[in-house]
Amino acid sequence: MSTDLPPSLVISERDFLAMVVELAGWMGWKTYHPWLSVHSSSGYPDLTLLRGPRLLVAEVKREGKMATAKQREWLDAFAAAGVETRVWYPSDFDAIAATLAKEGR
């Protein structure tokens, strides 16, 4: 695979998701990831995270890949309900850590 990305950002979506789940666990978040997307509604976010009063849903993507229309529909619906939503990429890792470290709403 040819890419212009630095080697540190070339990571599979599965490995990136595992990194985010591990980080969230260290920070006290409860996480839910659908085991097989085939059994979930089309486009449902990759991660549902809960800690105290905060509920956050996130779609994780490898660099350069955008959320699908169905994924955007779900994220927009959650946002309309007042839920924090994110689309995260490996290059966002510092921002992800800061978001997960934040207290309260």
TORSE-349571 format. One line per field, with one value per residue (C-alpha): residue number from 1; residue in three letters; x, y, z. Coordinates in steps of 0.1 Angstrom, whole numbers, plus 2048, in hexadecimal, padded with zeros to 3 digits. Example, Ala and Ser with C-alpha at 12.3 -4.5 7.8 and 13.67 -1.06 7.14 Angstrom:
<lumkols>
num = 1/2
residu = ALA/SER
x = 87B/889
y = 7D3/7F5
z = 84E/847
</lumkols>
This chain:
<lumkols>
num = 1/2/3/4/5/6/7/8/9/10/11/12/13/14/15/16/17/18/19/20/21/22/23/24/25/26/27/28/29/30/31/32/33/34/35/36/37/38/39/40/41/42/43/44/45/46/47/48/49/50/51/52/53/54/55/56/57/58/59/60/61/62/63/64/65/66/67/68/69/70/71/72/73/74/75/76/77/78/79/80/81/82/83/84/85/86/87/88/89/90/91/92/93/94/95/96/97/98/99/100/101/102/103/104/105
residu = MET/SER/THR/ASP/LEU/PRO/PRO/SER/LEU/VAL/ILE/SER/GLU/ARG/ASP/PHE/LEU/ALA/MET/VAL/VAL/GLU/LEU/ALA/GLY/TRP/MET/GLY/TRP/LYS/THR/TYR/HIS/PRO/TRP/LEU/SER/VAL/HIS/SER/SER/SER/GLY/TYR/PRO/ASP/LEU/THR/LEU/LEU/ARG/GLY/PRO/ARG/LEU/LEU/VAL/ALA/GLU/VAL/LYS/ARG/GLU/GLY/LYS/MET/ALA/THR/ALA/LYS/GLN/ARG/GLU/TRP/LEU/ASP/ALA/PHE/ALA/ALA/ALA/GLY/VAL/GLU/THR/ARG/VAL/TRP/TYR/PRO/SER/ASP/PHE/ASP/ALA/ILE/ALA/ALA/THR/LEU/ALA/LYS/GLU/GLY/ARG
x = 800/80E/808/815/80E/829/82E/821/7FF/7FB/7E6/7C8/7A6/7A4/7C5/7BD/79B/7AD/7C4/7A7/794/7B3/7B9/795/797/7B5/7A2/784/76C/753/755/73F/749/731/741/736/728/713/6FD/6FB/6E7/6F9/710/70E/72E/74C/74D/735/747/739/749/736/71E/72F/723/738/735/752/759/77E/78D/7AF/7C0/7AF/78F/76F/74F/734/713/703/71D/718/6F2/6F8/712/6FA/6DD/6F2/6FE/6DA/6D2/6EE/708/72C/737/759/769/78D/7AC/7CE/7DC/7C3/7D1/7DC/7BA/7A9/7BD/7B3/78F/78E/7A1/787/770/74B/737
y = 800/822/83F/862/85E/85B/837/83E/847/828/812/7FC/808/7E9/7F0/814/80B/7F4/810/828/80D/806/82B/831/813/822/842/832/831/815/80C/7FA/7EF/7DA/7B8/7B3/7D0/7B8/7B5/7DB/7F6/802/81F/81B/82B/816/820/82A/837/840/84F/860/87A/878/863/865/852/850/843/839/83A/834/853/860/84D/860/856/848/859/83F/845/86B/865/853/86D/889/878/873/898/8A4/891/8A3/887/88F/881/87D/86F/865/85E/852/875/881/86B/888/899/878/875/898/892/872/883/8A0/89E/8A6/8AF
z = 800/7F6/80D/814/839/853/85C/880/871/85B/871/86B/877/88D/89E/8A2/8B2/8CA/8D4/8DB/8EF/904/90A/914/92C/93D/941/951/934/92E/909/8F1/8CE/8B9/8B6/892/87F/86B/88A/88F/87E/85F/868/88E/89D/8A5/8CA/8E5/903/925/944/95F/94F/92D/910/8F1/8D0/8B7/895/890/86E/85F/851/831/835/83B/84E/837/833/84A/864/862/866/887/893/88A/89C/8BB/8BA/8B6/8D6/8E8/8E7/8E1/8BF/8AF/890/89A/886/891/88C/8A6/8C2/8D8/8D4/8DC/8FC/905/8FE/912/92F/931/94F/94F/930
</lumkols>
